[in-house]
Amino acid sequence: MKNVVALPHIGSATHETRHAMSRNAAENLIGALDGTLTNNIVNPDVLKR
């Protein structure tokens, strides 16, 4: 349709979603540094070394 502009990333532009994303990133960083990372791991074999 010529009168529609689709913006797929606009769904994450709420305060609540951005806060959750920031918290998740911080928790993942802490988990990676102390060896307790269990969520959002793309390649878990790397952590076994």
mmCIF file as Biopython writes it, N, C-alpha, C and O atoms, coordinates in Angstrom:
data_model
#
loop_
_atom_site.group_PDB
_atom_site.id
_atom_site.type_symbol
_atom_site.label_atom_id
_atom_site.label_alt_id
_atom_site.label_comp_id
_atom_site.label_asym_id
_atom_site.label_entity_id
_atom_site.label_seq_id
_atom_site.pdbx_PDB_ins_code
_atom_site.Cartn_x
_atom_site.Cartn_y
_atom_site.Cartn_z
_atom_site.occupancy
_atom_site.B_iso_or_equiv
_atom_site.auth_seq_id
_atom_site.auth_asym_id
_atom_site.pdbx_PDB_model_num
ATOM 1   N N  . MET A ? 1  ? 0.830  -1.174  0.000  1.0 0.0 1  A 1 
ATOM 2   C CA . MET A ? 1  ? 0.000  0.000   0.000  1.0 0.0 1  A 1 
ATOM 3   C C  . MET A ? 1  ? 0.882  1.248   0.000  1.0 0.0 1  A 1 
ATOM 4   O O  . MET A ? 1  ? 1.863  1.325   0.740  1.0 0.0 1  A 1 
ATOM 5   N N  . LYS A ? 2  ? 0.542  2.176   -0.796 1.0 0.0 2  A 1 
ATOM 6   C CA . LYS A ? 2  ? 1.350  3.390   -0.925 1.0 0.0 2  A 1 
ATOM 7   C C  . LYS A ? 2  ? 1.234  4.338   0.263  1.0 0.0 2  A 1 
ATOM 8   O O  . LYS A ? 2  ? 2.070  5.227   0.429  1.0 0.0 2  A 1 
ATOM 9   N N  . ASN A ? 3  ? 0.206  4.160   1.090  1.0 0.0 3  A 1 
ATOM 10  C CA . ASN A ? 3  ? 0.015  5.081   2.214  1.0 0.0 3  A 1 
ATOM 11  C C  . ASN A ? 3  ? 0.454  4.478   3.545  1.0 0.0 3  A 1 
ATOM 12  O O  . ASN A ? 3  ? 0.052  4.964   4.602  1.0 0.0 3  A 1 
ATOM 13  N N  . VAL A ? 4  ? 1.283  3.414   3.510  1.0 0.0 4  A 1 
ATOM 14  C CA . VAL A ? 4  ? 1.740  2.744   4.729  1.0 0.0 4  A 1 
ATOM 15  C C  . VAL A ? 4  ? 3.257  2.768   4.803  1.0 0.0 4  A 1 
ATOM 16  O O  . VAL A ? 4  ? 3.943  2.480   3.822  1.0 0.0 4  A 1 
ATOM 17  N N  . VAL A ? 5  ? 3.772  3.114   5.975  1.0 0.0 5  A 1 
ATOM 18  C CA . VAL A ? 5  ? 5.204  3.039   6.238  1.0 0.0 5  A 1 
ATOM 19  C C  . VAL A ? 5  ? 5.381  2.062   7.396  1.0 0.0 5  A 1 
ATOM 20  O O  . VAL A ? 5  ? 4.910  2.326   8.502  1.0 0.0 5  A 1 
ATOM 21  N N  . ALA A ? 6  ? 6.043  0.954   7.159  1.0 0.0 6  A 1 
ATOM 22  C CA . ALA A ? 6  ? 6.254  -0.060  8.194  1.0 0.0 6  A 1 
ATOM 23  C C  . ALA A ? 6  ? 7.617  0.153   8.853  1.0 0.0 6  A 1 
ATOM 24  O O  . ALA A ? 6  ? 8.642  0.215   8.175  1.0 0.0 6  A 1 
ATOM 25  N N  . LEU A ? 7  ? 7.615  0.262   10.172 1.0 0.0 7  A 1 
ATOM 26  C CA . LEU A ? 7  ? 8.834  0.472   10.942 1.0 0.0 7  A 1 
ATOM 27  C C  . LEU A ? 7  ? 8.958  -0.665  11.960 1.0 0.0 7  A 1 
ATOM 28  O O  . LEU A ? 7  ? 8.418  -0.551  13.060 1.0 0.0 7  A 1 
ATOM 29  N N  . PRO A ? 8  ? 9.642  -1.739  11.631 1.0 0.0 8  A 1 
ATOM 30  C CA . PRO A ? 8  ? 9.657  -2.925  12.481 1.0 0.0 8  A 1 
ATOM 31  C C  . PRO A ? 8  ? 10.287 -2.729  13.862 1.0 0.0 8  A 1 
ATOM 32  O O  . PRO A ? 8  ? 9.921  -3.442  14.797 1.0 0.0 8  A 1 
ATOM 33  N N  . HIS A ? 9  ? 11.201 -1.807  14.017 1.0 0.0 9  A 1 
ATOM 34  C CA . HIS A ? 9  ? 11.873 -1.658  15.298 1.0 0.0 9  A 1 
ATOM 35  C C  . HIS A ? 9  ? 11.178 -0.673  16.242 1.0 0.0 9  A 1 
ATOM 36  O O  . HIS A ? 9  ? 11.636 -0.480  17.368 1.0 0.0 9  A 1 
ATOM 37  N N  . ILE A ? 10 ? 10.112 -0.065  15.816 1.0 0.0 10 A 1 
ATOM 38  C CA . ILE A ? 10 ? 9.426  0.916   16.653 1.0 0.0 10 A 1 
ATOM 39  C C  . ILE A ? 10 ? 8.746  0.243   17.856 1.0 0.0 10 A 1 
ATOM 40  O O  . ILE A ? 10 ? 8.447  0.913   18.845 1.0 0.0 10 A 1 
ATOM 41  N N  . GLY A ? 11 ? 8.502  -1.060  17.781 1.0 0.0 11 A 1 
ATOM 42  C CA . GLY A ? 11 ? 7.865  -1.772  18.881 1.0 0.0 11 A 1 
ATOM 43  C C  . GLY A ? 11 ? 8.693  -1.786  20.157 1.0 0.0 11 A 1 
ATOM 44  O O  . GLY A ? 11 ? 8.151  -2.002  21.241 1.0 0.0 11 A 1 
ATOM 45  N N  . SER A ? 12 ? 9.977  -1.562  20.048 1.0 0.0 12 A 1 
ATOM 46  C CA . SER A ? 12 ? 10.826 -1.556  21.240 1.0 0.0 12 A 1 
ATOM 47  C C  . SER A ? 12 ? 11.055 -0.151  21.782 1.0 0.0 12 A 1 
ATOM 48  O O  . SER A ? 12 ? 11.902 0.044   22.654 1.0 0.0 12 A 1 
ATOM 49  N N  . ALA A ? 13 ? 10.328 0.807   21.289 1.0 0.0 13 A 1 
ATOM 50  C CA . ALA A ? 13 ? 10.584 2.196   21.669 1.0 0.0 13 A 1 
ATOM 51  C C  . ALA A ? 13 ? 9.750  2.656   22.866 1.0 0.0 13 A 1 
ATOM 52  O O  . ALA A ? 13 ? 9.387  3.830   22.947 1.0 0.0 13 A 1 
ATOM 53  N N  . THR A ? 14 ? 9.442  1.753   23.793 1.0 0.0 14 A 1 
ATOM 54  C CA . THR A ? 14 ? 8.748  2.163   25.007 1.0 0.0 14 A 1 
ATOM 55  C C  . THR A ? 14 ? 9.753  2.214   26.154 1.0 0.0 14 A 1 
ATOM 56  O O  . THR A ? 14 ? 10.791 1.552   26.109 1.0 0.0 14 A 1 
ATOM 57  N N  . HIS A ? 15 ? 9.446  2.987   27.158 1.0 0.0 15 A 1 
ATOM 58  C CA . HIS A ? 15 ? 10.319 3.094   28.319 1.0 0.0 15 A 1 
ATOM 59  C C  . HIS A ? 15 ? 10.498 1.727   28.978 1.0 0.0 15 A 1 
ATOM 60  O O  . HIS A ? 15 ? 11.608 1.350   29.354 1.0 0.0 15 A 1 
ATOM 61  N N  . GLU A ? 16 ? 9.409  1.000   29.112 1.0 0.0 16 A 1 
ATOM 62  C CA . GLU A ? 16 ? 9.468  -0.308  29.776 1.0 0.0 16 A 1 
ATOM 63  C C  . GLU A ? 16 ? 10.342 -1.295  29.008 1.0 0.0 16 A 1 
ATOM 64  O O  . GLU A ? 16 ? 11.136 -2.020  29.607 1.0 0.0 16 A 1 
ATOM 65  N N  . THR A ? 17 ? 10.196 -1.324  27.685 1.0 0.0 17 A 1 
ATOM 66  C CA . THR A ? 17 ? 10.983 -2.256  26.881 1.0 0.0 17 A 1 
ATOM 67  C C  . THR A ? 17 ? 12.458 -1.889  26.896 1.0 0.0 17 A 1 
ATOM 68  O O  . THR A ? 17 ? 13.312 -2.765  27.034 1.0 0.0 17 A 1 
ATOM 69  N N  . ARG A ? 18 ? 12.766 -0.617  26.756 1.0 0.0 18 A 1 
ATOM 70  C CA . ARG A ? 18 ? 14.170 -0.198  26.778 1.0 0.0 18 A 1 
ATOM 71  C C  . ARG A ? 18 ? 14.807 -0.461  28.142 1.0 0.0 18 A 1 
ATOM 72  O O  . ARG A ? 18 ? 15.980 -0.827  28.218 1.0 0.0 18 A 1 
ATOM 73  N N  . HIS A ? 19 ? 14.048 -0.279  29.206 1.0 0.0 19 A 1 
ATOM 74  C CA . HIS A ? 19 ? 14.549 -0.570  30.546 1.0 0.0 19 A 1 
ATOM 75  C C  . HIS A ? 19 ? 14.832 -2.060  30.683 1.0 0.0 19 A 1 
ATOM 76  O O  . HIS A ? 19 ? 15.869 -2.449  31.221 1.0 0.0 19 A 1 
ATOM 77  N N  . ALA A ? 20 ? 13.916 -2.897  30.198 1.0 0.0 20 A 1 
ATOM 78  C CA . ALA A ? 20 ? 14.110 -4.350  30.264 1.0 0.0 20 A 1 
ATOM 79  C C  . ALA A ? 20 ? 15.317 -4.782  29.437 1.0 0.0 20 A 1 
ATOM 80  O O  . ALA A ? 20 ? 16.065 -5.666  29.852 1.0 0.0 20 A 1 
ATOM 81  N N  . MET A ? 21 ? 15.511 -4.173  28.281 1.0 0.0 21 A 1 
ATOM 82  C CA . MET A ? 21 ? 16.658 -4.500  27.438 1.0 0.0 21 A 1 
ATOM 83  C C  . MET A ? 21 ? 17.970 -4.119  28.127 1.0 0.0 21 A 1 
ATOM 84  O O  . MET A ? 21 ? 18.940 -4.876  28.083 1.0 0.0 21 A 1 
ATOM 85  N N  . SER A ? 22 ? 17.996 -2.950  28.761 1.0 0.0 22 A 1 
ATOM 86  C CA . SER A ? 22 ? 19.194 -2.508  29.470 1.0 0.0 22 A 1 
ATOM 87  C C  . SER A ? 22 ? 19.506 -3.417  30.647 1.0 0.0 22 A 1 
ATOM 88  O O  . SER A ? 22 ? 20.660 -3.781  30.874 1.0 0.0 22 A 1 
ATOM 89  N N  . ARG A ? 23 ? 18.475 -3.780  31.391 1.0 0.0 23 A 1 
ATOM 90  C CA . ARG A ? 23 ? 18.654 -4.671  32.545 1.0 0.0 23 A 1 
ATOM 91  C C  . ARG A ? 23 ? 19.166 -6.038  32.088 1.0 0.0 23 A 1 
ATOM 92  O O  . ARG A ? 23 ? 20.062 -6.610  32.710 1.0 0.0 23 A 1 
ATOM 93  N N  . ASN A ? 24 ? 18.599 -6.555  31.006 1.0 0.0 24 A 1 
ATOM 94  C CA . ASN A ? 24 ? 19.027 -7.843  30.470 1.0 0.0 24 A 1 
ATOM 95  C C  . ASN A ? 24 ? 20.492 -7.800  30.052 1.0 0.0 24 A 1 
ATOM 96  O O  . ASN A ? 24 ? 21.242 -8.736  30.325 1.0 0.0 24 A 1 
ATOM 97  N N  . ALA A ? 25 ? 20.899 -6.734  29.400 1.0 0.0 25 A 1 
ATOM 98  C CA . ALA A ? 25 ? 22.298 -6.590  28.978 1.0 0.0 25 A 1 
ATOM 99  C C  . ALA A ? 25 ? 23.227 -6.550  30.188 1.0 0.0 25 A 1 
ATOM 100 O O  . ALA A ? 25 ? 24.280 -7.186  30.183 1.0 0.0 25 A 1 
ATOM 101 N N  . ALA A ? 26 ? 22.840 -5.805  31.223 1.0 0.0 26 A 1 
ATOM 102 C CA . ALA A ? 26 ? 23.666 -5.717  32.429 1.0 0.0 26 A 1 
ATOM 103 C C  . ALA A ? 26 ? 23.754 -7.063  33.142 1.0 0.0 26 A 1 
ATOM 104 O O  . ALA A ? 26 ? 24.828 -7.462  33.593 1.0 0.0 26 A 1 
ATOM 105 N N  . GLU A ? 27 ? 22.630 -7.759  33.244 1.0 0.0 27 A 1 
ATOM 106 C CA . GLU A ? 27 ? 22.639 -9.078  33.897 1.0 0.0 27 A 1 
ATOM 107 C C  . GLU A ? 27 ? 23.478 -10.076 33.105 1.0 0.0 27 A 1 
ATOM 108 O O  . GLU A ? 27 ? 24.171 -10.905 33.696 1.0 0.0 27 A 1 
ATOM 109 N N  . ASN A ? 28 ? 23.423 -10.006 31.779 1.0 0.0 28 A 1 
ATOM 110 C CA . ASN A ? 28 ? 24.244 -10.891 30.955 1.0 0.0 28 A 1 
ATOM 111 C C  . ASN A ? 28 ? 25.728 -10.588 31.121 1.0 0.0 28 A 1 
ATOM 112 O O  . ASN A ? 28 ? 26.548 -11.505 31.156 1.0 0.0 28 A 1 
ATOM 113 N N  . LEU A ? 29 ? 26.075 -9.324  31.221 1.0 0.0 29 A 1 
ATOM 114 C CA . LEU A ? 29 ? 27.469 -8.946  31.431 1.0 0.0 29 A 1 
ATOM 115 C C  . LEU A ? 29 ? 27.981 -9.476  32.762 1.0 0.0 29 A 1 
ATOM 116 O O  . LEU A ? 29 ? 29.065 -10.056 32.831 1.0 0.0 29 A 1 
ATOM 117 N N  . ILE A ? 30 ? 27.209 -9.280  33.804 1.0 0.0 30 A 1 
ATOM 118 C CA . ILE A ? 30 ? 27.595 -9.782  35.132 1.0 0.0 30 A 1 
ATOM 119 C C  . ILE A ? 30 ? 27.720 -11.306 35.105 1.0 0.0 30 A 1 
ATOM 120 O O  . ILE A ? 30 ? 28.682 -11.863 35.634 1.0 0.0 30 A 1 
ATOM 121 N N  . GLY A ? 31 ? 26.755 -11.971 34.492 1.0 0.0 31 A 1 
ATOM 122 C CA . GLY A ? 31 ? 26.799 -13.426 34.401 1.0 0.0 31 A 1 
ATOM 123 C C  . GLY A ? 31 ? 28.005 -13.925 33.623 1.0 0.0 31 A 1 
ATOM 124 O O  . GLY A ? 31 ? 28.607 -14.933 33.991 1.0 0.0 31 A 1 
ATOM 125 N N  . ALA A ? 32 ? 28.359 -13.234 32.558 1.0 0.0 32 A 1 
ATOM 126 C CA . ALA A ? 32 ? 29.532 -13.630 31.765 1.0 0.0 32 A 1 
ATOM 127 C C  . ALA A ? 32 ? 30.811 -13.455 32.562 1.0 0.0 32 A 1 
ATOM 128 O O  . ALA A ? 32 ? 31.720 -14.280 32.470 1.0 0.0 32 A 1 
ATOM 129 N N  . LEU A ? 33 ? 30.887 -12.393 33.341 1.0 0.0 33 A 1 
ATOM 130 C CA . LEU A ? 33 ? 32.098 -12.132 34.117 1.0 0.0 33 A 1 
ATOM 131 C C  . LEU A ? 33 ? 32.257 -13.071 35.309 1.0 0.0 33 A 1 
ATOM 132 O O  . LEU A ? 33 ? 33.381 -13.426 35.667 1.0 0.0 33 A 1 
ATOM 133 N N  . ASP A ? 34 ? 31.154 -13.478 35.928 1.0 0.0 34 A 1 
ATOM 134 C CA . ASP A ? 34 ? 31.289 -14.354 37.096 1.0 0.0 34 A 1 
ATOM 135 C C  . ASP A ? 34 ? 31.021 -15.830 36.784 1.0 0.0 34 A 1 
ATOM 136 O O  . ASP A ? 34 ? 31.001 -16.665 37.689 1.0 0.0 34 A 1 
ATOM 137 N N  . GLY A ? 35 ? 30.814 -16.149 35.492 1.0 0.0 35 A 1 
ATOM 138 C CA . GLY A ? 35 ? 30.680 -17.548 35.089 1.0 0.0 35 A 1 
ATOM 139 C C  . GLY A ? 35 ? 29.311 -18.164 35.318 1.0 0.0 35 A 1 
ATOM 140 O O  . GLY A ? 35 ? 29.183 -19.389 35.324 1.0 0.0 35 A 1 
ATOM 141 N N  . THR A ? 36 ? 28.289 -17.347 35.506 1.0 0.0 36 A 1 
ATOM 142 C CA . THR A ? 36 ? 26.948 -17.880 35.744 1.0 0.0 36 A 1 
ATOM 143 C C  . THR A ? 36 ? 25.976 -17.568 34.611 1.0 0.0 36 A 1 
ATOM 144 O O  . THR A ? 36 ? 24.764 -17.691 34.791 1.0 0.0 36 A 1 
ATOM 145 N N  . LEU A ? 37 ? 26.475 -17.174 33.472 1.0 0.0 37 A 1 
ATOM 146 C CA . LEU A ? 37 ? 25.620 -16.813 32.350 1.0 0.0 37 A 1 
ATOM 147 C C  . LEU A ? 37 ? 24.860 -18.040 31.860 1.0 0.0 37 A 1 
ATOM 148 O O  . LEU A ? 37 ? 25.468 -19.058 31.532 1.0 0.0 37 A 1 
ATOM 149 N N  . THR A ? 38 ? 23.534 -17.947 31.811 1.0 0.0 38 A 1 
ATOM 150 C CA . THR A ? 38 ? 22.710 -19.070 31.344 1.0 0.0 38 A 1 
ATOM 151 C C  . THR A ? 38 ? 21.695 -18.657 30.292 1.0 0.0 38 A 1 
ATOM 152 O O  . THR A ? 38 ? 21.132 -19.526 29.627 1.0 0.0 38 A 1 
ATOM 153 N N  . ASN A ? 39 ? 21.440 -17.373 30.114 1.0 0.0 39 A 1 
ATOM 154 C CA . ASN A ? 39 ? 20.433 -16.900 29.164 1.0 0.0 39 A 1 
ATOM 155 C C  . ASN A ? 39 ? 21.066 -16.247 27.954 1.0 0.0 39 A 1 
ATOM 156 O O  . ASN A ? 39 ? 22.160 -15.687 28.034 1.0 0.0 39 A 1 
ATOM 157 N N  . ASN A ? 40 ? 20.371 -16.322 26.836 1.0 0.0 40 A 1 
ATOM 158 C CA . ASN A ? 40 ? 20.749 -15.599 25.613 1.0 0.0 40 A 1 
ATOM 159 C C  . ASN A ? 40 ? 22.140 -15.960 25.092 1.0 0.0 40 A 1 
ATOM 160 O O  . ASN A ? 40 ? 22.849 -15.099 24.571 1.0 0.0 40 A 1 
ATOM 161 N N  . ILE A ? 41 ? 22.523 -17.199 25.225 1.0 0.0 41 A 1 
ATOM 162 C CA . ILE A ? 41 ? 23.845 -17.631 24.766 1.0 0.0 41 A 1 
ATOM 163 C C  . ILE A ? 41 ? 23.729 -18.144 23.334 1.0 0.0 41 A 1 
ATOM 164 O O  . ILE A ? 41 ? 22.996 -19.098 23.075 1.0 0.0 41 A 1 
ATOM 165 N N  . VAL A ? 42 ? 24.441 -17.522 22.411 1.0 0.0 42 A 1 
ATOM 166 C CA . VAL A ? 42 ? 24.392 -17.922 21.021 1.0 0.0 42 A 1 
ATOM 167 C C  . VAL A ? 42 ? 25.289 -19.141 20.789 1.0 0.0 42 A 1 
ATOM 168 O O  . VAL A ? 42 ? 24.919 -20.051 20.048 1.0 0.0 42 A 1 
ATOM 169 N N  . ASN A ? 43 ? 26.462 -19.160 21.418 1.0 0.0 43 A 1 
ATOM 170 C CA . ASN A ? 43 ? 27.412 -20.244 21.223 1.0 0.0 43 A 1 
ATOM 171 C C  . ASN A ? 43 ? 27.887 -20.726 22.612 1.0 0.0 43 A 1 
ATOM 172 O O  . ASN A ? 43 ? 28.947 -20.303 23.075 1.0 0.0 43 A 1 
ATOM 173 N N  . PRO A ? 44 ? 27.122 -21.594 23.271 1.0 0.0 44 A 1 
ATOM 174 C CA . PRO A ? 44 ? 27.462 -22.015 24.641 1.0 0.0 44 A 1 
ATOM 175 C C  . PRO A ? 44 ? 28.769 -22.811 24.739 1.0 0.0 44 A 1 
ATOM 176 O O  . PRO A ? 44 ? 29.353 -22.893 25.820 1.0 0.0 44 A 1 
ATOM 177 N N  . ASP A ? 45 ? 29.234 -23.395 23.639 1.0 0.0 45 A 1 
ATOM 178 C CA . ASP A ? 45 ? 30.484 -24.153 23.664 1.0 0.0 45 A 1 
ATOM 179 C C  . ASP A ? 45 ? 31.678 -23.273 24.031 1.0 0.0 45 A 1 
ATOM 180 O O  . ASP A ? 45 ? 32.647 -23.763 24.611 1.0 0.0 45 A 1 
ATOM 181 N N  . VAL A ? 46 ? 31.625 -22.008 23.707 1.0 0.0 46 A 1 
ATOM 182 C CA . VAL A ? 46 ? 32.719 -21.095 24.002 1.0 0.0 46 A 1 
ATOM 183 C C  . VAL A ? 46 ? 32.889 -20.941 25.509 1.0 0.0 46 A 1 
ATOM 184 O O  . VAL A ? 46 ? 34.014 -20.783 25.984 1.0 0.0 46 A 1 
ATOM 185 N N  . LEU A ? 47 ? 31.797 -20.985 26.270 1.0 0.0 47 A 1 
ATOM 186 C CA . LEU A ? 47 ? 31.878 -20.789 27.716 1.0 0.0 47 A 1 
ATOM 187 C C  . LEU A ? 47 ? 32.448 -22.011 28.447 1.0 0.0 47 A 1 
ATOM 188 O O  . LEU A ? 47 ? 32.846 -21.903 29.607 1.0 0.0 47 A 1 
ATOM 189 N N  . LYS A ? 48 ? 32.489 -23.157 27.787 1.0 0.0 48 A 1 
ATOM 190 C CA . LYS A ? 48 ? 32.982 -24.387 28.422 1.0 0.0 48 A 1 
ATOM 191 C C  . LYS A ? 48 ? 34.498 -24.443 28.519 1.0 0.0 48 A 1 
ATOM 192 O O  . LYS A ? 48 ? 35.049 -25.283 29.230 1.0 0.0 48 A 1 
ATOM 193 N N  . ARG A ? 49 ? 35.174 -23.546 27.803 1.0 0.0 49 A 1 
ATOM 194 C CA . ARG A ? 49 ? 36.647 -23.553 27.789 1.0 0.0 49 A 1 
ATOM 195 C C  . ARG A ? 49 ? 37.216 -22.972 29.047 1.0 0.0 49 A 1 
ATOM 196 O O  . ARG A ? 49 ? 38.435 -22.902 29.199 1.0 0.0 49 A 1 
#
